[in-house]
Amino acid sequence: MSKIPILAALLSIFAPLGAHATLSGHYLEARTADVYTGPCFANSESGLTGREATLAWSVDTGSWEGSNLAGLSVVAVVRADGTLGNVERNPVAARSLIFVDERADAAQRQALVSFVRERAGEVIGEISSVEAVPIELDRTDGELSARLAAGTVVRLATRPLTHQDHVCGNEFVYYPPLADGVTVEPAATTEHSYTGSAFGASWTSPGKRSAFVGSFGG
């Protein structure tokens, strides 16, 4: 298995620290367009795909707005009217669904939504609903294989990129992560789906170089 070049594989984005920004843990993201790709592929998808995304945070330690969120997770499912992260048209209007950990109490749920709103900002757009569901995010430090399940409608699984994912030879991290304060590497999806009805549409987008796996902190 060949390794992705360090310059292309490692990407860090740091958000300004605030008085309540003390959370750290695992981060997972996937889009319906390749994020690790060449310009020719990205240009062919722009405006046509990449309107949907799944963002997930699993908190290891820390508090937000006075609530201890250690051990809890939150997931945002986003649908926009254009390709998310398109530098020529950013931000795009979007709606989102927020899934908060069913184990969280009322204050923790509010803090989780506030955290997502601050870290994903305009990407989240209008929040259509907030729902408490079981969330499982499995990932080992340093590994790019991860698995996410939120309720019965969100599924995401990733694997490391290999030499077989280099199609044109000009691939790099074309689209950065949608969330601030994350340190990630690009990965491929083996599963990425939303099967709910809140958007009036569902999607499935496996087998793409469309994921980021890593951590968040600060």
PyMOL commands that place a pseudoatom at each C-alpha (Angstrom):
pseudoatom trace, name=CA, resn=MET, resi=1, chain=A, elem=C, hetatm=0, pos=[0.000, 0.000, 0.000]
pseudoatom trace, name=CA, resn=SER, resi=2, chain=A, elem=C, hetatm=0, pos=[1.485, 3.332, -1.015]
pseudoatom trace, name=CA, resn=LYS, resi=3, chain=A, elem=C, hetatm=0, pos=[1.206, 6.327, 1.243]
pseudoatom trace, name=CA, resn=ILE, resi=4, chain=A, elem=C, hetatm=0, pos=[-0.411, 9.599, 0.262]
pseudoatom trace, name=CA, resn=PRO, resi=5, chain=A, elem=C, hetatm=0, pos=[2.224, 12.371, 0.006]
pseudoatom trace, name=CA, resn=ILE, resi=6, chain=A, elem=C, hetatm=0, pos=[2.609, 14.126, 3.323]
pseudoatom trace, name=CA, resn=LEU, resi=7, chain=A, elem=C, hetatm=0, pos=[1.857, 17.578, 1.912]
pseudoatom trace, name=CA, resn=ALA, resi=8, chain=A, elem=C, hetatm=0, pos=[-1.421, 16.409, 0.464]
pseudoatom trace, name=CA, resn=ALA, resi=9, chain=A, elem=C, hetatm=0, pos=[-2.431, 14.110, 3.271]
pseudoatom trace, name=CA, resn=LEU, resi=10, chain=A, elem=C, hetatm=0, pos=[-1.916, 16.321, 6.277]
pseudoatom trace, name=CA, resn=LEU, resi=11, chain=A, elem=C, hetatm=0, pos=[-4.199, 19.293, 6.686]
pseudoatom trace, name=CA, resn=SER, resi=12, chain=A, elem=C, hetatm=0, pos=[-4.697, 21.356, 9.832]
pseudoatom trace, name=CA, resn=ILE, resi=13, chain=A, elem=C, hetatm=0, pos=[-7.127, 24.157, 10.416]
pseudoatom trace, name=CA, resn=PHE, resi=14, chain=A, elem=C, hetatm=0, pos=[-7.088, 26.017, 13.696]
pseudoatom trace, name=CA, resn=ALA, resi=15, chain=A, elem=C, hetatm=0, pos=[-9.974, 28.074, 15.023]
pseudoatom trace, name=CA, resn=PRO, resi=16, chain=A, elem=C, hetatm=0, pos=[-9.505, 30.981, 17.393]
pseudoatom trace, name=CA, resn=LEU, resi=17, chain=A, elem=C, hetatm=0, pos=[-9.659, 29.881, 20.993]
pseudoatom trace, name=CA, resn=GLY, resi=18, chain=A, elem=C, hetatm=0, pos=[-12.544, 31.162, 23.075]
pseudoatom trace, name=CA, resn=ALA, resi=19, chain=A, elem=C, hetatm=0, pos=[-13.265, 31.076, 26.764]
pseudoatom trace, name=CA, resn=HIS, resi=20, chain=A, elem=C, hetatm=0, pos=[-15.635, 28.145, 26.337]
pseudoatom trace, name=CA, resn=ALA, resi=21, chain=A, elem=C, hetatm=0, pos=[-13.624, 26.262, 23.677]
pseudoatom trace, name=CA, resn=THR, resi=22, chain=A, elem=C, hetatm=0, pos=[-12.147, 23.423, 25.676]
pseudoatom trace, name=CA, resn=LEU, resi=23, chain=A, elem=C, hetatm=0, pos=[-13.383, 20.346, 23.817]
pseudoatom trace, name=CA, resn=SER, resi=24, chain=A, elem=C, hetatm=0, pos=[-11.259, 17.691, 22.123]
pseudoatom trace, name=CA, resn=GLY, resi=25, chain=A, elem=C, hetatm=0, pos=[-12.006, 14.395, 20.451]
pseudoatom trace, name=CA, resn=HIS, resi=26, chain=A, elem=C, hetatm=0, pos=[-12.522, 12.655, 17.112]
pseudoatom trace, name=CA, resn=TYR, resi=27, chain=A, elem=C, hetatm=0, pos=[-13.835, 14.298, 13.931]
pseudoatom trace, name=CA, resn=LEU, resi=28, chain=A, elem=C, hetatm=0, pos=[-15.323, 12.686, 10.834]
pseudoatom trace, name=CA, resn=GLU, resi=29, chain=A, elem=C, hetatm=0, pos=[-16.658, 14.282, 7.659]
pseudoatom trace, name=CA, resn=ALA, resi=30, chain=A, elem=C, hetatm=0, pos=[-17.865, 13.129, 4.262]
pseudoatom trace, name=CA, resn=ARG, resi=31, chain=A, elem=C, hetatm=0, pos=[-19.271, 14.888, 1.210]
pseudoatom trace, name=CA, resn=THR, resi=32, chain=A, elem=C, hetatm=0, pos=[-21.022, 13.711, -1.940]
pseudoatom trace, name=CA, resn=ALA, resi=33, chain=A, elem=C, hetatm=0, pos=[-18.104, 15.008, -4.030]
pseudoatom trace, name=CA, resn=ASP, resi=34, chain=A, elem=C, hetatm=0, pos=[-14.432, 14.048, -3.934]
pseudoatom trace, name=CA, resn=VAL, resi=35, chain=A, elem=C, hetatm=0, pos=[-12.353, 16.235, -1.617]
pseudoatom trace, name=CA, resn=TYR, resi=36, chain=A, elem=C, hetatm=0, pos=[-9.026, 14.566, -2.451]
pseudoatom trace, name=CA, resn=THR, resi=37, chain=A, elem=C, hetatm=0, pos=[-8.942, 14.940, -6.208]
pseudoatom trace, name=CA, resn=GLY, resi=38, chain=A, elem=C, hetatm=0, pos=[-7.452, 16.683, -9.213]
pseudoatom trace, name=CA, resn=PRO, resi=39, chain=A, elem=C, hetatm=0, pos=[-8.776, 19.986, -10.569]
pseudoatom trace, name=CA, resn=CYS, resi=40, chain=A, elem=C, hetatm=0, pos=[-10.189, 18.308, -13.676]
pseudoatom trace, name=CA, resn=PHE, resi=41, chain=A, elem=C, hetatm=0, pos=[-12.337, 15.965, -11.585]
pseudoatom trace, name=CA, resn=ALA, resi=42, chain=A, elem=C, hetatm=0, pos=[-13.369, 18.741, -9.178]
pseudoatom trace, name=CA, resn=ASN, resi=43, chain=A, elem=C, hetatm=0, pos=[-14.385, 21.038, -12.020]
pseudoatom trace, name=CA, resn=SER, resi=44, chain=A, elem=C, hetatm=0, pos=[-16.505, 18.314, -13.584]
pseudoatom trace, name=CA, resn=GLU, resi=45, chain=A, elem=C, hetatm=0, pos=[-18.372, 17.814, -10.288]
pseudoatom trace, name=CA, resn=SER, resi=46, chain=A, elem=C, hetatm=0, pos=[-18.727, 21.465, -9.284]
pseudoatom trace, name=CA, resn=GLY, resi=47, chain=A, elem=C, hetatm=0, pos=[-22.331, 22.579, -9.225]
pseudoatom trace, name=CA, resn=LEU, resi=48, chain=A, elem=C, hetatm=0, pos=[-23.550, 19.049, -9.912]
pseudoatom trace, name=CA, resn=THR, resi=49, chain=A, elem=C, hetatm=0, pos=[-22.507, 17.085, -6.822]
pseudoatom trace, name=CA, resn=GLY, resi=50, chain=A, elem=C, hetatm=0, pos=[-21.187, 17.834, -3.362]
pseudoatom trace, name=CA, resn=ARG, resi=51, chain=A, elem=C, hetatm=0, pos=[-24.389, 19.480, -2.159]
pseudoatom trace, name=CA, resn=GLU, resi=52, chain=A, elem=C, hetatm=0, pos=[-24.639, 17.099, 0.810]
pseudoatom trace, name=CA, resn=ALA, resi=53, chain=A, elem=C, hetatm=0, pos=[-22.330, 16.456, 3.736]
pseudoatom trace, name=CA, resn=THR, resi=54, chain=A, elem=C, hetatm=0, pos=[-22.131, 14.677, 7.063]
pseudoatom trace, name=CA, resn=LEU, resi=55, chain=A, elem=C, hetatm=0, pos=[-20.055, 16.137, 9.905]
pseudoatom trace, name=CA, resn=ALA, resi=56, chain=A, elem=C, hetatm=0, pos=[-19.523, 14.333, 13.205]
pseudoatom trace, name=CA, resn=TRP, resi=57, chain=A, elem=C, hetatm=0, pos=[-17.754, 15.155, 16.459]
pseudoatom trace, name=CA, resn=SER, resi=58, chain=A, elem=C, hetatm=0, pos=[-17.157, 12.649, 19.266]
pseudoatom trace, name=CA, resn=VAL, resi=59, chain=A, elem=C, hetatm=0, pos=[-16.025, 14.398, 22.446]
pseudoatom trace, name=CA, resn=ASP, resi=60, chain=A, elem=C, hetatm=0, pos=[-13.312, 12.769, 24.533]
pseudoatom trace, name=CA, resn=THR, resi=61, chain=A, elem=C, hetatm=0, pos=[-12.813, 15.538, 27.069]
pseudoatom trace, name=CA, resn=GLY, resi=62, chain=A, elem=C, hetatm=0, pos=[-13.959, 19.034, 27.828]
pseudoatom trace, name=CA, resn=SER, resi=63, chain=A, elem=C, hetatm=0, pos=[-16.831, 21.389, 28.490]
pseudoatom trace, name=CA, resn=TRP, resi=64, chain=A, elem=C, hetatm=0, pos=[-18.762, 23.914, 26.428]
pseudoatom trace, name=CA, resn=GLU, resi=65, chain=A, elem=C, hetatm=0, pos=[-20.884, 26.717, 27.838]
pseudoatom trace, name=CA, resn=GLY, resi=66, chain=A, elem=C, hetatm=0, pos=[-20.580, 25.192, 31.278]
pseudoatom trace, name=CA, resn=SER, resi=67, chain=A, elem=C, hetatm=0, pos=[-21.686, 21.679, 30.288]
pseudoatom trace, name=CA, resn=ASN, resi=68, chain=A, elem=C, hetatm=0, pos=[-19.348, 18.704, 30.510]
pseudoatom trace, name=CA, resn=LEU, resi=69, chain=A, elem=C, hetatm=0, pos=[-19.644, 16.961, 27.121]
pseudoatom trace, name=CA, resn=ALA, resi=70, chain=A, elem=C, hetatm=0, pos=[-17.082, 14.174, 27.630]
pseudoatom trace, name=CA, resn=GLY, resi=71, chain=A, elem=C, hetatm=0, pos=[-18.256, 10.941, 26.035]
pseudoatom trace, name=CA, resn=LEU, resi=72, chain=A, elem=C, hetatm=0, pos=[-21.005, 12.573, 23.957]
pseudoatom trace, name=CA, resn=SER, resi=73, chain=A, elem=C, hetatm=0, pos=[-21.319, 12.956, 20.174]
pseudoatom trace, name=CA, resn=VAL, resi=74, chain=A, elem=C, hetatm=0, pos=[-23.108, 15.226, 17.732]
pseudoatom trace, name=CA, resn=VAL, resi=75, chain=A, elem=C, hetatm=0, pos=[-23.743, 14.902, 13.988]
pseudoatom trace, name=CA, resn=ALA, resi=76, chain=A, elem=C, hetatm=0, pos=[-24.771, 17.501, 11.407]
pseudoatom trace, name=CA, resn=VAL, resi=77, chain=A, elem=C, hetatm=0, pos=[-26.289, 16.456, 8.079]
pseudoatom trace, name=CA, resn=VAL, resi=78, chain=A, elem=C, hetatm=0, pos=[-26.221, 19.305, 5.576]
pseudoatom trace, name=CA, resn=ARG, resi=79, chain=A, elem=C, hetatm=0, pos=[-27.872, 19.868, 2.227]
pseudoatom trace, name=CA, resn=ALA, resi=80, chain=A, elem=C, hetatm=0, pos=[-27.019, 22.991, 0.228]
pseudoatom trace, name=CA, resn=ASP, resi=81, chain=A, elem=C, hetatm=0, pos=[-28.111, 24.530, -3.050]
pseudoatom trace, name=CA, resn=GLY, resi=82, chain=A, elem=C, hetatm=0, pos=[-24.604, 24.244, -4.498]
pseudoatom trace, name=CA, resn=THR, resi=83, chain=A, elem=C, hetatm=0, pos=[-21.326, 22.411, -4.080]
pseudoatom trace, name=CA, resn=LEU, resi=84, chain=A, elem=C, hetatm=0, pos=[-20.188, 22.847, -0.477]
pseudoatom trace, name=CA, resn=GLY, resi=85, chain=A, elem=C, hetatm=0, pos=[-16.749, 24.426, -0.188]
pseudoatom trace, name=CA, resn=ASN, resi=86, chain=A, elem=C, hetatm=0, pos=[-16.762, 25.784, -3.742]
pseudoatom trace, name=CA, resn=VAL, resi=87, chain=A, elem=C, hetatm=0, pos=[-14.383, 28.735, -3.494]
pseudoatom trace, name=CA, resn=GLU, resi=88, chain=A, elem=C, hetatm=0, pos=[-16.146, 30.500, -6.358]
pseudoatom trace, name=CA, resn=ARG, resi=89, chain=A, elem=C, hetatm=0, pos=[-19.481, 30.389, -4.580]
pseudoatom trace, name=CA, resn=ASN, resi=90, chain=A, elem=C, hetatm=0, pos=[-18.988, 30.170, -0.843]
pseudoatom trace, name=CA, resn=PRO, resi=91, chain=A, elem=C, hetatm=0, pos=[-20.928, 30.034, 1.350]
pseudoatom trace, name=CA, resn=VAL, resi=92, chain=A, elem=C, hetatm=0, pos=[-23.954, 28.494, -0.311]
pseudoatom trace, name=CA, resn=ALA, resi=93, chain=A, elem=C, hetatm=0, pos=[-27.421, 28.502, 1.201]
pseudoatom trace, name=CA, resn=ALA, resi=94, chain=A, elem=C, hetatm=0, pos=[-27.945, 25.355, 3.235]
pseudoatom trace, name=CA, resn=ARG, resi=95, chain=A, elem=C, hetatm=0, pos=[-30.249, 23.563, 5.635]
pseudoatom trace, name=CA, resn=SER, resi=96, chain=A, elem=C, hetatm=0, pos=[-29.114, 21.095, 8.252]
pseudoatom trace, name=CA, resn=LEU, resi=97, chain=A, elem=C, hetatm=0, pos=[-30.340, 18.455, 10.637]
pseudoatom trace, name=CA, resn=ILE, resi=98, chain=A, elem=C, hetatm=0, pos=[-28.559, 18.134, 13.966]
pseudoatom trace, name=CA, resn=PHE, resi=99, chain=A, elem=C, hetatm=0, pos=[-28.480, 14.772, 15.724]
pseudoatom trace, name=CA, resn=VAL, resi=100, chain=A, elem=C, hetatm=0, pos=[-27.433, 15.031, 19.369]
pseudoatom trace, name=CA, resn=ASP, resi=101, chain=A, elem=C, hetatm=0, pos=[-26.448, 12.156, 21.616]
pseudoatom trace, name=CA, resn=GLU, resi=102, chain=A, elem=C, hetatm=0, pos=[-29.530, 10.696, 23.271]
pseudoatom trace, name=CA, resn=ARG, resi=103, chain=A, elem=C, hetatm=0, pos=[-27.559, 10.389, 26.530]
pseudoatom trace, name=CA, resn=ALA, resi=104, chain=A, elem=C, hetatm=0, pos=[-27.178, 14.170, 26.763]
pseudoatom trace, name=CA, resn=ASP, resi=105, chain=A, elem=C, hetatm=0, pos=[-29.425, 16.180, 29.082]
pseudoatom trace, name=CA, resn=ALA, resi=106, chain=A, elem=C, hetatm=0, pos=[-31.162, 19.370, 27.961]
pseudoatom trace, name=CA, resn=ALA, resi=107, chain=A, elem=C, hetatm=0, pos=[-28.216, 21.665, 28.772]
pseudoatom trace, name=CA, resn=GLN, resi=108, chain=A, elem=C, hetatm=0, pos=[-25.733, 19.325, 27.082]
pseudoatom trace, name=CA, resn=ARG, resi=109, chain=A, elem=C, hetatm=0, pos=[-27.887, 19.115, 23.963]
pseudoatom trace, name=CA, resn=GLN, resi=110, chain=A, elem=C, hetatm=0, pos=[-28.024, 22.886, 23.760]
pseudoatom trace, name=CA, resn=ALA, resi=111, chain=A, elem=C, hetatm=0, pos=[-24.240, 23.074, 24.223]
pseudoatom trace, name=CA, resn=LEU, resi=112, chain=A, elem=C, hetatm=0, pos=[-23.646, 20.484, 21.488]
pseudoatom trace, name=CA, resn=VAL, resi=113, chain=A, elem=C, hetatm=0, pos=[-25.750, 22.476, 19.017]
pseudoatom trace, name=CA, resn=SER, resi=114, chain=A, elem=C, hetatm=0, pos=[-23.947, 25.684, 19.992]
pseudoatom trace, name=CA, resn=PHE, resi=115, chain=A, elem=C, hetatm=0, pos=[-20.588, 23.988, 19.451]
pseudoatom trace, name=CA, resn=VAL, resi=116, chain=A, elem=C, hetatm=0, pos=[-21.582, 22.780, 15.978]
pseudoatom trace, name=CA, resn=ARG, resi=117, chain=A, elem=C, hetatm=0, pos=[-22.903, 26.208, 15.065]
pseudoatom trace, name=CA, resn=GLU, resi=118, chain=A, elem=C, hetatm=0, pos=[-19.634, 27.865, 16.060]
pseudoatom trace, name=CA, resn=ARG, resi=119, chain=A, elem=C, hetatm=0, pos=[-17.301, 25.313, 14.461]
pseudoatom trace, name=CA, resn=ALA, resi=120, chain=A, elem=C, hetatm=0, pos=[-19.217, 24.817, 11.201]
pseudoatom trace, name=CA, resn=GLY, resi=121, chain=A, elem=C, hetatm=0, pos=[-20.591, 28.356, 10.966]
pseudoatom trace, name=CA, resn=GLU, resi=122, chain=A, elem=C, hetatm=0, pos=[-22.332, 29.294, 7.725]
pseudoatom trace, name=CA, resn=VAL, resi=123, chain=A, elem=C, hetatm=0, pos=[-21.962, 25.774, 6.379]
pseudoatom trace, name=CA, resn=ILE, resi=124, chain=A, elem=C, hetatm=0, pos=[-24.764, 24.691, 8.722]
pseudoatom trace, name=CA, resn=GLY, resi=125, chain=A, elem=C, hetatm=0, pos=[-27.156, 27.329, 7.434]
pseudoatom trace, name=CA, resn=GLU, resi=126, chain=A, elem=C, hetatm=0, pos=[-30.698, 27.008, 8.736]
pseudoatom trace, name=CA, resn=ILE, resi=127, chain=A, elem=C, hetatm=0, pos=[-31.137, 24.259, 11.321]
pseudoatom trace, name=CA, resn=SER, resi=128, chain=A, elem=C, hetatm=0, pos=[-34.351, 22.484, 10.381]
pseudoatom trace, name=CA, resn=SER, resi=129, chain=A, elem=C, hetatm=0, pos=[-34.483, 20.181, 13.383]
pseudoatom trace, name=CA, resn=VAL, resi=130, chain=A, elem=C, hetatm=0, pos=[-32.563, 18.857, 16.366]
pseudoatom trace, name=CA, resn=GLU, resi=131, chain=A, elem=C, hetatm=0, pos=[-33.147, 15.209, 17.250]
pseudoatom trace, name=CA, resn=ALA, resi=132, chain=A, elem=C, hetatm=0, pos=[-31.769, 13.094, 20.096]
pseudoatom trace, name=CA, resn=VAL, resi=133, chain=A, elem=C, hetatm=0, pos=[-30.688, 9.675, 18.801]
pseudoatom trace, name=CA, resn=PRO, resi=134, chain=A, elem=C, hetatm=0, pos=[-28.177, 6.938, 19.591]
pseudoatom trace, name=CA, resn=ILE, resi=135, chain=A, elem=C, hetatm=0, pos=[-24.831, 7.881, 18.036]
pseudoatom trace, name=CA, resn=GLU, resi=136, chain=A, elem=C, hetatm=0, pos=[-21.892, 5.552, 17.559]
pseudoatom trace, name=CA, resn=LEU, resi=137, chain=A, elem=C, hetatm=0, pos=[-18.581, 6.828, 16.198]
pseudoatom trace, name=CA, resn=ASP, resi=138, chain=A, elem=C, hetatm=0, pos=[-15.829, 4.225, 16.201]
pseudoatom trace, name=CA, resn=ARG, resi=139, chain=A, elem=C, hetatm=0, pos=[-12.296, 5.260, 15.406]
pseudoatom trace, name=CA, resn=THR, resi=140, chain=A, elem=C, hetatm=0, pos=[-8.811, 4.457, 16.712]
pseudoatom trace, name=CA, resn=ASP, resi=141, chain=A, elem=C, hetatm=0, pos=[-6.241, 7.256, 17.053]
pseudoatom trace, name=CA, resn=GLY, resi=142, chain=A, elem=C, hetatm=0, pos=[-4.025, 7.386, 13.991]
pseudoatom trace, name=CA, resn=GLU, resi=143, chain=A, elem=C, hetatm=0, pos=[-6.295, 5.134, 11.950]
pseudoatom trace, name=CA, resn=LEU, resi=144, chain=A, elem=C, hetatm=0, pos=[-8.269, 6.330, 8.936]
pseudoatom trace, name=CA, resn=SER, resi=145, chain=A, elem=C, hetatm=0, pos=[-10.834, 3.554, 9.124]
pseudoatom trace, name=CA, resn=ALA, resi=146, chain=A, elem=C, hetatm=0, pos=[-13.857, 4.902, 10.982]
pseudoatom trace, name=CA, resn=ARG, resi=147, chain=A, elem=C, hetatm=0, pos=[-17.547, 4.112, 11.277]
pseudoatom trace, name=CA, resn=LEU, resi=148, chain=A, elem=C, hetatm=0, pos=[-20.489, 6.329, 12.199]
pseudoatom trace, name=CA, resn=ALA, resi=149, chain=A, elem=C, hetatm=0, pos=[-24.149, 5.562, 12.851]
pseudoatom trace, name=CA, resn=ALA, resi=150, chain=A, elem=C, hetatm=0, pos=[-26.651, 8.205, 13.960]
pseudoatom trace, name=CA, resn=GLY, resi=151, chain=A, elem=C, hetatm=0, pos=[-30.096, 6.865, 14.654]
pseudoatom trace, name=CA, resn=THR, resi=152, chain=A, elem=C, hetatm=0, pos=[-31.442, 4.780, 11.796]
pseudoatom trace, name=CA, resn=VAL, resi=153, chain=A, elem=C, hetatm=0, pos=[-30.841, 7.284, 8.991]
pseudoatom trace, name=CA, resn=VAL, resi=154, chain=A, elem=C, hetatm=0, pos=[-27.147, 8.260, 8.953]
pseudoatom trace, name=CA, resn=ARG, resi=155, chain=A, elem=C, hetatm=0, pos=[-24.372, 5.835, 8.038]
pseudoatom trace, name=CA, resn=LEU, resi=156, chain=A, elem=C, hetatm=0, pos=[-20.734, 6.581, 7.238]
pseudoatom trace, name=CA, resn=ALA, resi=157, chain=A, elem=C, hetatm=0, pos=[-17.666, 4.359, 6.982]
pseudoatom trace, name=CA, resn=THR, resi=158, chain=A, elem=C, hetatm=0, pos=[-14.166, 5.209, 5.742]
pseudoatom trace, name=CA, resn=ARG, resi=159, chain=A, elem=C, hetatm=0, pos=[-10.915, 3.562, 4.713]
pseudoatom trace, name=CA, resn=PRO, resi=160, chain=A, elem=C, hetatm=0, pos=[-7.386, 4.877, 4.025]
pseudoatom trace, name=CA, resn=LEU, resi=161, chain=A, elem=C, hetatm=0, pos=[-6.554, 6.063, 0.528]
pseudoatom trace, name=CA, resn=THR, resi=162, chain=A, elem=C, hetatm=0, pos=[-4.221, 3.837, -1.502]
pseudoatom trace, name=CA, resn=HIS, resi=163, chain=A, elem=C, hetatm=0, pos=[-2.322, 4.091, -4.778]
pseudoatom trace, name=CA, resn=GLN, resi=164, chain=A, elem=C, hetatm=0, pos=[-5.473, 2.867, -6.536]
pseudoatom trace, name=CA, resn=ASP, resi=165, chain=A, elem=C, hetatm=0, pos=[-7.151, 6.129, -5.546]
pseudoatom trace, name=CA, resn=HIS, resi=166, chain=A, elem=C, hetatm=0, pos=[-4.653, 8.115, -7.628]
pseudoatom trace, name=CA, resn=VAL, resi=167, chain=A, elem=C, hetatm=0, pos=[-6.519, 8.289, -10.906]
pseudoatom trace, name=CA, resn=CYS, resi=168, chain=A, elem=C, hetatm=0, pos=[-4.950, 11.268, -12.677]
pseudoatom trace, name=CA, resn=GLY, resi=169, chain=A, elem=C, hetatm=0, pos=[-1.805, 11.658, -10.601]
pseudoatom trace, name=CA, resn=ASN, resi=170, chain=A, elem=C, hetatm=0, pos=[-2.576, 15.293, -9.765]
pseudoatom trace, name=CA, resn=GLU, resi=171, chain=A, elem=C, hetatm=0, pos=[-4.674, 14.693, -6.675]
pseudoatom trace, name=CA, resn=PHE, resi=172, chain=A, elem=C, hetatm=0, pos=[-4.439, 16.890, -3.602]
pseudoatom trace, name=CA, resn=VAL, resi=173, chain=A, elem=C, hetatm=0, pos=[-6.812, 18.149, -0.902]
pseudoatom trace, name=CA, resn=TYR, resi=174, chain=A, elem=C, hetatm=0, pos=[-8.912, 20.249, -3.267]
pseudoatom trace, name=CA, resn=TYR, resi=175, chain=A, elem=C, hetatm=0, pos=[-11.638, 21.043, -0.724]
pseudoatom trace, name=CA, resn=PRO, resi=176, chain=A, elem=C, hetatm=0, pos=[-10.657, 21.707, 2.909]
pseudoatom trace, name=CA, resn=PRO, resi=177, chain=A, elem=C, hetatm=0, pos=[-12.827, 20.434, 5.777]
pseudoatom trace, name=CA, resn=LEU, resi=178, chain=A, elem=C, hetatm=0, pos=[-16.086, 22.245, 6.402]
pseudoatom trace, name=CA, resn=ALA, resi=179, chain=A, elem=C, hetatm=0, pos=[-15.432, 22.628, 10.137]
pseudoatom trace, name=CA, resn=ASP, resi=180, chain=A, elem=C, hetatm=0, pos=[-12.883, 24.810, 11.888]
pseudoatom trace, name=CA, resn=GLY, resi=181, chain=A, elem=C, hetatm=0, pos=[-10.483, 23.608, 14.558]
pseudoatom trace, name=CA, resn=VAL, resi=182, chain=A, elem=C, hetatm=0, pos=[-9.811, 20.170, 13.073]
pseudoatom trace, name=CA, resn=THR, resi=183, chain=A, elem=C, hetatm=0, pos=[-6.660, 18.248, 12.176]
pseudoatom trace, name=CA, resn=VAL, resi=184, chain=A, elem=C, hetatm=0, pos=[-7.491, 15.695, 9.509]
pseudoatom trace, name=CA, resn=GLU, resi=185, chain=A, elem=C, hetatm=0, pos=[-6.336, 13.464, 6.687]
pseudoatom trace, name=CA, resn=PRO, resi=186, chain=A, elem=C, hetatm=0, pos=[-8.333, 12.636, 3.555]
pseudoatom trace, name=CA, resn=ALA, resi=187, chain=A, elem=C, hetatm=0, pos=[-9.897, 9.194, 3.279]
pseudoatom trace, name=CA, resn=ALA, resi=188, chain=A, elem=C, hetatm=0, pos=[-12.279, 7.248, 1.060]
pseudoatom trace, name=CA, resn=THR, resi=189, chain=A, elem=C, hetatm=0, pos=[-15.826, 6.260, 1.900]
pseudoatom trace, name=CA, resn=THR, resi=190, chain=A, elem=C, hetatm=0, pos=[-17.060, 2.697, 1.845]
pseudoatom trace, name=CA, resn=GLU, resi=191, chain=A, elem=C, hetatm=0, pos=[-20.476, 3.882, 3.016]
pseudoatom trace, name=CA, resn=HIS, resi=192, chain=A, elem=C, hetatm=0, pos=[-22.098, 7.315, 3.166]
pseudoatom trace, name=CA, resn=SER, resi=193, chain=A, elem=C, hetatm=0, pos=[-25.848, 7.642, 3.277]
pseudoatom trace, name=CA, resn=TYR, resi=194, chain=A, elem=C, hetatm=0, pos=[-28.780, 9.596, 4.630]
pseudoatom trace, name=CA, resn=THR, resi=195, chain=A, elem=C, hetatm=0, pos=[-32.087, 7.728, 4.389]
pseudoatom trace, name=CA, resn=GLY, resi=196, chain=A, elem=C, hetatm=0, pos=[-34.416, 10.127, 6.185]
pseudoatom trace, name=CA, resn=SER, resi=197, chain=A, elem=C, hetatm=0, pos=[-37.169, 12.250, 4.659]
pseudoatom trace, name=CA, resn=ALA, resi=198, chain=A, elem=C, hetatm=0, pos=[-36.540, 15.663, 6.240]
pseudoatom trace, name=CA, resn=PHE, resi=199, chain=A, elem=C, hetatm=0, pos=[-34.975, 17.130, 3.093]
pseudoatom trace, name=CA, resn=GLY, resi=200, chain=A, elem=C, hetatm=0, pos=[-37.525, 15.564, 0.790]
pseudoatom trace, name=CA, resn=ALA, resi=201, chain=A, elem=C, hetatm=0, pos=[-34.681, 13.431, -0.559]
pseudoatom trace, name=CA, resn=SER, resi=202, chain=A, elem=C, hetatm=0, pos=[-32.157, 10.886, 0.625]
pseudoatom trace, name=CA, resn=TRP, resi=203, chain=A, elem=C, hetatm=0, pos=[-28.733, 9.986, -0.762]
pseudoatom trace, name=CA, resn=THR, resi=204, chain=A, elem=C, hetatm=0, pos=[-26.050, 7.344, -0.823]
pseudoatom trace, name=CA, resn=SER, resi=205, chain=A, elem=C, hetatm=0, pos=[-22.500, 8.138, -1.934]
pseudoatom trace, name=CA, resn=PRO, resi=206, chain=A, elem=C, hetatm=0, pos=[-20.012, 5.330, -1.255]
pseudoatom trace, name=CA, resn=GLY, resi=207, chain=A, elem=C, hetatm=0, pos=[-16.717, 4.654, -2.981]
pseudoatom trace, name=CA, resn=LYS, resi=208, chain=A, elem=C, hetatm=0, pos=[-15.538, 8.264, -3.235]
pseudoatom trace, name=CA, resn=ARG, resi=209, chain=A, elem=C, hetatm=0, pos=[-12.421, 10.106, -2.069]
pseudoatom trace, name=CA, resn=SER, resi=210, chain=A, elem=C, hetatm=0, pos=[-14.746, 12.330, -0.124]
pseudoatom trace, name=CA, resn=ALA, resi=211, chain=A, elem=C, hetatm=0, pos=[-13.970, 11.936, 3.569]
pseudoatom trace, name=CA, resn=PHE, resi=212, chain=A, elem=C, hetatm=0, pos=[-11.830, 13.491, 6.269]
pseudoatom trace, name=CA, resn=VAL, resi=213, chain=A, elem=C, hetatm=0, pos=[-10.822, 11.620, 9.426]
pseudoatom trace, name=CA, resn=GLY, resi=214, chain=A, elem=C, hetatm=0, pos=[-8.996, 13.130, 12.372]
pseudoatom trace, name=CA, resn=SER, resi=215, chain=A, elem=C, hetatm=0, pos=[-9.421, 15.081, 15.559]
pseudoatom trace, name=CA, resn=PHE, resi=216, chain=A, elem=C, hetatm=0, pos=[-10.553, 18.417, 16.935]
pseudoatom trace, name=CA, resn=GLY, resi=217, chain=A, elem=C, hetatm=0, pos=[-9.415, 20.453, 19.868]
pseudoatom trace, name=CA, resn=GLY, resi=218, chain=A, elem=C, hetatm=0, pos=[-8.992, 23.873, 21.321]
for i in range(1, 218): cmd.bond("trace and resi %d" % i, "trace and resi %d" % (i + 1))
show_as sticks, trace
zoom trace
